[in-house]
């Protein structure tokens, strides 16, 4: 084949798109159930918006270029900076808390692998203007609700959560200062998946301090993190039934998270994180807006699709039409089309074959399209202004007056 989709990009054939729509519908329902309003922003943003959040090195992971006006721009890799910019522009005049969600497409120039693509759809849910633990908990609850709508049970996923404020206290107690903090937390984040991270942590901190951090990873002292305990209690109140596990190894973005940080994984841990987020109270102010607390999460479609397939939760192909209207002779094709128009006006998915195929072939095609019924327009019946309705499941037939349709 001469032309194919670029690496990391996808073609969505009907079944693929039906699954994506199913996922997006769950995202929309869960958001609206919790009172979130939908927003969107431009797919092309100033590159500086993303480097201001994540540092200049992020440019290497983006589809970034200079446009015809000489501006440094990038295809959006995430929504949080755009959200912060929008809130910075109008936040002062909006009632608080601001509860927004979006389902945009994002682009990242990184190595494609299972659950990670260069173009993907992601659900973003954010709250601005609340310091309450209940707002952090609601974000977790909304994410869990979408998974419930998709028939993923509490036994399928686990929420792993930490708090950057507790992390900061621990590092202060261990006398890990300044720029060393980011390096140490980066190693803690890699302890599960990089065998060399443990030795590097020993080399950096010495065995005593490294062992202290490993002990926190083995057993989280929730009594020492009351702010995190409050979030977990509120999430339980909001109906989250999946395990919520405090985990010191959950670090996430070092550049801007300021409070609770969390990720949702499948229980078997065969996949990347399904969702991740946390509190980022300083971002809006850093982009020129008001000092406004903020939190949110993202859930991508790529990993979620993998899990739904793995759990055999992908629905069977949906019927393409409900009714097929078949003319027995070419002369009655116009009548069949008029019946189709009437059915469609009533909200019934209907079609008539192009041309004039033989009746048996047309009925076979209608069955393949998932139609439950066929309306057959024959010469003798049409002289009486009647049609034959056939149940394609049972084969039973009945005559109907044209006006009864």
N, C-alpha and C positions, 0 to 999 in steps of 0.2 A: 504494500500500500504506500502510495507516494507521500501523502500527508497524514500525520498523526498528531494527537494532542501533545503539547510540549511536556517534558518530564515534570511531574508534580501538579499537573492540571488534569481536569476530568471532563469527559463527555458525560452528559446525563441523558441516557436513553429513558424511555417511558417508565420502566420499573425503577430505575435509579432515581428519577425525579420524584416518583410517587413516594419513595422512602424518605427522600429529603423533605418533601412536603409534610409527611407524617411527623417527622422530627420537629420541623418548624412549627407545626400546629400545636404540638405539646409545649413548645417554648412560649408561643403566644398565649395559650390558655393559662399556663402557670403564672405568667406575668400579669395578665389581666385579673386573674383570681385574687392576686395580692395588691391590686390597685396601682400597678405601674403603667405609665403612659409610653407609647412608642415614639421614638425619634430616629433620625438618621442624619448623616453628614456627608460631605464630599468624599469621593474615593481618592482624590488627589489633594494632598496637603503640603504645606511648606516642610521641607526636610527638618528645619530647625525645631519644629514642634516635637518631633520624635527624639532628636538629639538632646533637647532640653530635659526630657524625661529620663532617658536611658543612657546618655553619654554619646560622644561622637563615634565610638566604635560600632554603634548600632547601624550606622549607614551601610556597613558591609553586608548586613543581613536583609537589606531592603531592596526593592526595585526603585532605586533612586537615580535621578538624572537631572540635567539642566534643560529647562523648557525653552521654547523659541523666544521668550522674553528675557532669558538669562537668569531665571529664578531657579534655585535649587529646590526640587520638589521630590515627593515620593508617593507611591501607591500605599495607601494606609495598611500597616501591618497589624494594627489593633485599634480599639475604639477609645480607650481611656484618655489619651491626650486631646482628641477631638471633643469628647464630652467635657473635659476640663475647660477647654477653650470656649465652648458654648455656654457653660455655666459662668465662666469669667465675664462673658459679654452681657449676660442678662440675670445672673444669679442674685444680684442685690434686690431686684424687683419681684422675684418669684417667691411664692409662699413656701415655707419649709415644713417638713422635709420635701425635697425634690426627689421623686421616684420615677426614673426613666429606664427604658430598656430598648434594645435594638437587635436586629438580626442581619448584619451586613456581611459582605464578602471581603476577605482580607488577602493580602499578598505578602509573602516573605521569601526572600531568596536564600533558601537553605536546602540541605540535602534531603530529598524526598525519602521517606521510609514509612513503615507501617504506622498509620495513625498520624502522620505528619506530612502535609502536602505544602506546595508553594501557593496554592489558591484554595481557600476553604471558607466555609460559612461558620460564623460564631455568634452565639447568643450572649449578649452583654446585659447585665442587670446592675444598676448603680443607685445609690442613695446619697444625697447631698444634704448637709445641714442637720445631722443627728449624731450626737455623741453616745447615745444609749446602746448598751449591749444588745438590746432587743432588735436594733436595726441590723447589726452584724448577724444575729441569729436569723432574721427574716431572709437575708440573702441565702443562707444555707438552706432554709426551709423551702424557698422558691425553687432552688436547684433540685432539691429532693422531690418536690412535687412534680416537676417535669419528668423525672425518671419514673415516678409512679404512674403517670399518665401513659408512659411508653411500656408499662407492664414490667418494669424492672422492680423487683421487690427489695425489701430491707435486707434480705439475705444476699443480694447480688452486689451491693456496693458498701463502701466504708468511707467515712469522712475523717480525714486526718488533719489536726488543727494545732497551731502553736500561736504564740503572741510575741511580737517583736519587743514589747515593753519588758516582758519577762526575760527574753533573750538578752536584752541590754543590761538588765540587772545581773544576770549570771556572768556576762563578760566583764562587767565592772568588778564583781567579786573575785574573779580570777585574774584581774589586772591585765586584761587584754584591751589595749588602748588604740584609739585613732584608726589609721589605715589597716592595722592588723585585724580589726574586727571583720572587715569584709572578706579577707583571705580565710580567716578561721571559719566563718559561717559558710563560705563556699565549700570548704572541706567537709564540714558537718553535713551539708546538703548532699555530698557525693558518697557518704559512708556506705550507703546501701548498694550502689551500683559500680563503685570504683574501688578495687581492692587496694590500690596504692594510697587512697585517701587517709586511711588510718595511720600509716607510717609517716606520711607528710604532716599529719596533725601532731604526732609525737615529736617530729623534728622541729616543728614550729613552736610548740608550747612546752615541751618536756613531758615525760611520762605522767607526772602527777596531775597536771592540769588537763592533759588530753584524756586521762582516765576519768576525771570528773565530768567532762563533757560526754564521754561514752556512757557513763552511768545514767546521765539524764536522758540519753537516747534509749537506753534499755528500759527505764521506768520513769515516767514523767511525774514530778512532784506537784500535782494539781493544787495542793493546799498552799503552795508558794506562788500561785498565779491566780489570785481571786478574780481578776478581770476576765480571765479566760473561762473560769468556772461559771461566771454569770452568763456568758454567751452560750455555753453548753446547756445550762438550765433553761434559758429562754428558747433555745432550739427545740428542746424536748417539749416545752409548753406548746410550741407551734406545730407539733406533730411529727417531728423527724424521728423515724423509728430505726433507721440504719445506725450501726455503731458509730459513735463519735469518739475518736481516739486521740487524746492529747499526744503529740509527737514532736520532740525537740528537733527532729531532722527536717521538719517542714520550714523552709526558710523563705523561698520565693524571692521576688525582685528586691535586691538590697538597696536600690537607688531611691525607692519611695514608699514602701510599705511601713506603716507606723504603729500598727496594733495587731489584732488577730489576723492570721494568715492561714489559709486552709486549702485542701485539695480533696477531690473525690476520686477514688479508685475502684475498679472492680475487685471483688474479694479475692479472686485468684491471682491478682497482680500480673496478669499476662499482658496487660496493655499499659499504655501511658495514662496519665491522669485524665479523667473525663472532664473535670472542671477544676478551676482554681481561682482564688481571689483573696481579698483581704481589705484592710483599712488603709487609706492613703490620704491622710488629713492635710498634708502640706502641698499637694500638687496644684490645686486651683490657685492658691496664692502665689506659687512660683511662676505661674503663667500670666500674672498680672491681674488676676481676679481677687475677689474678697477672700479673707481668711475663712475657709469654710471646710468643715469636716466632710469626709467622703469615704465611701467604701463600695466595693462591687466585685463582680466575678465574670469570668468568661467560660463558656462551654462550647467546644467545637463539634462540628458534625462528623469529622473523619473518625475520631476514636469512638464516638457514640455509635456510628454505623457498624464499626467492627464488633462492638459488644452486642448489639442487637442481632447481628448475623450469628455470632458465637452462641447466643442464648436461644437461637431459633425463634426470635420475636419479630422477624420480618414478615409482614402480612402477605398473603397470596395476591397475585395480580388482581386488581379491581376490574369489574366489568367496564368495558369501554362505552357501551350504550345499553339502554334499557329496552328499546323497541326497534326492530327492523321493519321497515315498510317496503314490501316487495311487489312490484308490478309483474304480472304474469306475461304480459305482452308489451312490446316497446310503445304501443299507442297509449298505454296507461301510465307511462313513466311520469308524465306531468301531474297526474292525479296523486301518485305516490309522493311526489315532492311536496304537493300542497298539504297532504296529511302530515308529512314530516314537519312542515312549517307550523302547523297547528299544535302538534305535540310539543315542539320546542318552545312555543309561546307559553305553554302551560308549565314549563320547567322540566319537561321529560326529555332525557337524552335519547335522540332518535336519529336514524339515518336511512337512506335508500341507496341501493347499489348504483354506482355509475354504470351507464350503459344498460343492457338488458340480458343479464346472465340467466341461465336456466334455473327454474325454481329450486331444484335439489341443491345446486351449487350455492345459490343465494341463501338458502336455509342453513347450509353447513357453515357459510361465512358468518351468518348472524349468531350461530351458536358459539363459534370461535371468538367472536367479539364480546361474548358474555351476555348477550341479550336474553331477557327472560321471556319475551313474547315477540311474535312476528305478526304483522298485519299484512295479509295477502289480498291484493287487489286483482281480481280475475274478471274476464269479460262478462260472464254470465251474471256474476254477483253485482258488477257495477251497473248493469242495465236496471237492476232493482235498487240501485244506490245503497248497496250493502258491501261489506268486506268480511273476510274470514280472519278471526283472531286465533292464533295457535300458541298454546303454552309449550315452549321449547323444552321444558323439563319433563312434562308428562306426555306430550304429543296430543293432548285433547284440544278440540276445536269448537268454536261457536261462531255463529253469524251475528254481526252487529250492523245496525243501520248506520250509515255514514254520519248522521247527526249525533249518534250516541258516542262517537269518538271524542 
